Amino acid sequence: MTIVSSFEAVGEFSAGRMSKEDFDGIEKNACPSSGSCGGMYTANTMSSSFEALGMSLMYSSTMANPDEEKVTSAAESARVLVKAVKADLKPRDIITKKSIENAVALIMATGGSTNAVLHYLAIAHAAEMEWSIDDFERMAKKCR
């Protein structure tokens, strides 16, 4: 089951073609825990692309929220962040045109959210980097 199962169940239940028991079962199994949903929507798109961007630890976006490995990853992320602050390492030192290209390639490979276009235009702007809507098309052609 995926988040789409929940969307479909809402329609079926609303139309009277599904029992409350079945509806509740789908909802509980398609989205069984806390954290982002199982779809490649904005939260998961940005989380996974931040790994390729170099702004989060590798594999940190693929862990289920209630798993113990998420606690370990959060602690490791904190350690890395403290080291970065002590070393005066800033996002602008990490984010490059190549890292944005890597992140956008990952978004395209996974079929990520179109909201990423807006977010990466803003990230590039904040990093004082040349990046435009045309660069997404350039990357799309490169990824085909």
C-alpha positions in Angstrom: 0.0 0.0 0.0 1.0 3.6 -0.6 -0.3 7.0 0.1 -2.2 6.7 -3.2 -4.2 3.8 -1.6 -5.4 6.3 1.0 -6.4 8.8 -1.6 -8.4 6.2 -3.5 -9.9 4.9 -0.3 -11.2 8.4 0.6 -13.0 8.5 -2.8 -14.4 5.0 -2.4 -15.5 5.6 1.2 -17.1 9.0 0.4 -19.0 7.4 -2.5 -20.3 4.7 -0.2 -18.5 1.9 -2.0 -16.2 1.0 1.0 -17.0 0.1 4.6 -15.6 2.2 7.5 -13.6 -0.9 8.7 -11.9 -1.3 5.3 -11.3 2.5 5.0 -9.7 2.6 8.5 -7.6 -0.5 7.7 -6.2 1.1 4.5 -5.4 4.3 6.2 -3.6 2.6 9.1 -1.6 0.4 6.8 -0.8 2.9 4.0 0.5 5.5 6.5 1.4 3.3 9.5 3.5 5.8 11.5 4.6 9.3 12.2 6.8 11.1 9.8 6.2 12.0 6.1 3.9 9.8 4.0 5.2 7.2 1.7 4.8 9.2 -1.5 7.5 11.1 -3.3 5.9 14.3 -2.5 7.6 17.5 -1.4 8.9 16.3 2.0 10.5 13.1 0.7 11.7 14.8 -2.5 13.5 17.5 -0.6 14.8 15.1 2.1 16.3 12.7 -0.4 17.6 15.5 -2.7 19.3 17.1 0.3 21.5 14.0 0.6 22.7 14.6 -3.0 23.1 18.3 -2.3 25.5 17.5 0.5 23.3 19.1 3.2 22.3 15.9 5.0 23.9 12.6 5.9 23.7 9.8 3.4 20.8 7.4 3.9 19.1 9.7 6.5 16.1 10.3 4.3 15.2 6.6 3.8 14.7 5.6 7.5 11.3 5.1 8.9 10.6 7.7 11.5 9.8 5.3 14.5 12.9 3.1 13.9 15.8 3.3 16.3 18.2 4.0 13.3 16.4 7.4 13.0 17.5 8.2 16.6 21.0 7.2 15.8 21.0 9.2 12.5 19.7 12.3 14.3 22.5 12.0 16.9 25.1 11.6 14.2 23.6 14.6 12.3 23.9 16.7 15.5 27.6 15.6 15.9 28.4 16.5 12.3 26.6 19.9 12.6 28.6 20.8 15.7 31.8 19.9 13.9 30.7 22.0 11.0 29.9 25.0 13.2 33.3 24.7 15.0 35.1 24.5 11.6 33.0 27.6 10.4 31.7 25.4 7.5 28.6 27.0 6.0 26.0 25.9 3.5 27.6 28.2 0.9 30.8 26.2 1.3 29.0 22.9 0.5 26.4 24.0 -2.1 27.9 24.3 -5.6 26.4 24.2 -9.0 27.5 20.5 -9.3 25.8 19.6 -6.0 22.6 21.3 -7.2 22.9 19.3 -10.4 23.3 16.1 -8.4 20.2 17.0 -6.4 18.1 17.8 -9.4 19.3 14.6 -11.2 18.1 12.6 -8.1 14.7 14.4 -8.2 14.3 13.6 -11.8 15.4 10.0 -11.3 12.8 9.5 -8.5 10.0 11.4 -10.1 10.1 13.9 -7.2 7.7 16.8 -6.5 7.5 19.7 -8.9 7.7 21.9 -5.8 11.5 21.1 -5.9 11.8 23.5 -8.8 10.7 26.4 -6.6 12.9 25.2 -3.7 16.0 24.8 -5.7 15.6 28.2 -7.4 15.4 29.7 -3.9 18.4 27.6 -2.7 20.5 28.7 -5.6 19.5 32.3 -5.1 20.4 32.1 -1.4 23.7 30.6 -2.3 24.3 33.5 -4.8 24.6 31.0 -7.6 23.4 31.3 -11.2 20.5 28.8 -11.6 17.3 29.2 -13.6 14.3 27.3 -14.8 16.3 26.6 -18.0 18.8 24.6 -15.9 16.1 22.1 -15.0 15.4 21.5 -18.7 19.1 21.1 -19.3 19.3 18.5 -16.5 16.2 16.8 -17.8 17.8 16.3 -21.2 21.0 15.1 -19.6 19.1 12.6 -17.5 17.1 11.1 -20.4 
